[in-house]
């Protein structure tokens, strides 16, 4: 018997965690952190399964909403093998270590407030520490190339296809035998759009008996990449000409490197007005080095430049800031500037103090180039709130807010349906990693385009395939 139970990313876009049971073998697909409203509390709750019973953990990619509870999984007894691409292995190291630092700082802040209120009993230890991260990478890992088959048991194999989401991202293909019949279950992970700026586009899916597919943007179509690039350039140029500062809350993986490449090209072509540009994210600086480490995953143009010894993510006006003091000093800069900082949803990180100092000025702009989960500060700004709370202060929002969704690393409705349509033998389709209302729209669109019925997965409910 084959069963799948989702313990995260079921009618929400974070906390990816799907337990596949084939006979007696238990395979966990991702073990991610919940983000947004109530996310912190959910991360501390029991998994809903016994970690020590899981034989394999397969990671689709290294975003925290897909790997952020791996240290907790190991602390609570997981002893199996971890399987991922080589790039995901490297990126996961820096992501989890960075996450441990953030969790420690949050713990200190929460502890102080709780002690002042006399609520010491309510203080939770950090979800994981840097020592816990070291234990993750002391476990047995198996890294795979795309389409390299790895046998889990006599009748079960796993392989990856390129999901085109971030460097090293994969969709997971689990092949097994059931009553002498070959079956395949596929988990899409996060699927990238067809048009990508700096990495190769996703691979086609040739076959699947059952498909669990993300639906983050299943309700909409993105603007074209070309149109989004023009919107980005216009927002940057107009703000700089108005002597304003541009804040770009950017995810350290993929989005930052895309922005750096665009600014690189604008600088090279003379389109970019004279300004200072700050990459104010130690994590993004480390991630960018890894993008240079794996040029084979880059688009043909960037791979060619890298092969000639040129760094596609660096140029003359770019300044990198690693220390806290360097970051704080940026706020004293009076001339035109661009500040790229995390976190991408404005729910922590260095972007917070930049927003505090810049949001009130109508000359300034915030350019959102990624999805903003409900309950995050980024979502509040995108939704047009006139005032937001940052570090306990009410900050008036006068800066222009731009939302440019064509840079999304998630496929839109058309790309998702096109990808589903390439799968031969598809019998069962399950929607995960999306908000309920968007999933319902997506399910209707799939039915209209492909004739497939879709099942919207519920948290904790087991599905027998």
SULFENUR-V377088 format. One line per field, one symbol per residue. ss: DSSP state (H for helix, E for strand, - for the rest). psi: psi as a letter, one per 20 degrees, with the letter a starting at -180 (. if undefined). burial: b if it has 16 or more other ideal C-beta (glycine too) atoms within 10 Angstrom, else e. A space follows every 50 residues. Layout:
BEGIN
ss: ???
psi: ???
burial: ???
END
This chain:
BEGIN
ss: -EEEEEEE--------EEEEEE--EEEEE---------HHHHHH------ HHH--EEE-----HHHH--HHHHHH-----EEEEEHHHHHHHHHHHHHHH HHHHHHHHHHHHHHHH---HHH-------HHHHHHH----EEEE-----E EEE--EEEEEEE-------EEEEEEEEE--EEEEEEE-----------E- ------E--EEEEE--E-------HHHHHHHHHHHHHHHHH---EEEEE- ----HHHHHHHHHHHHHHH------EEEEE-HHHHHHHHHHHH-HHHE-H HHHHHHH----------EEE---HHHHHHHHH----EEEEE--------- HHHHHHHH------EEEE--------HHHHHH----EEEE--EEEE---E EEE-HHH----EHHHHHHHHH--E---EEEEE---HHHHHHHHHHHHHHH ----EE-----EEE-
psi: qpqpppjrkokrjrkpopopoocippppoqmrqqrbpjggghhiqqhiro hiiphqppphrkqhjiiijghggghjipjaqpprrghhgghhghghgghh gghgghggghggghhhiklhiippqqgrrhhhghhgjirpqopqrpjppp pgrhjpqqrqqoikfrpiqqqpooprpoljppqpppphbpprrgoqgirq rqqqohqphppopqkgkijrpqqqgghhggggggggghghhjkrqppnop phpggghggggghgghghijhoqprpppnmohghgghhhhhhhmhhirrg ghhgghhjjpoijqrhipppphrgghghhhiiphrprpooqrrhjkkaah hghgghihhioihrqpopkrpoqpiqhghgghikphqqppkiqoppoiqq pponiiipjpqagghghgggiioqjphpppprlrqghhhggggghgghgi jpqqpopqpipppp.
burial: ebebbbbbbbbbbbbbbbbbbbeebbbbbbbbbbbbeebbebbeeebebe beebbbbbbbbbbbbbbbbbbbbbbeebebebbbbebbbbbbbbbbbbbb ebbeeebeebeeeeeeeeeeeeeeebbbbbebbeebeeeebebbebeeeb ebeeebbbbbbbbbbbbbbbbbbbbbeeeeeebbbbbbbbbbbeebbbbb bbbebeebbbbbbbbbbbbeebbebeebbebbbebbeebbeeebbbbbbb bbbbbbbbbbbbbbebbeeeebeebebbbbbbbbbbbbebbeebeebbbe ebbebbeeeeebbebeebebbeeeeebeebeeeeebbbbbbbbbbbbbbb bbbbbebbbeeeebbbbbbbbbbeebbbbbbbeeeeebeeeeeebebebb bbebbbbbbbbbbbbbbebbeebeebebbbbbbbbeebbbebbebbeeeb ebebebbebeeebeb
END
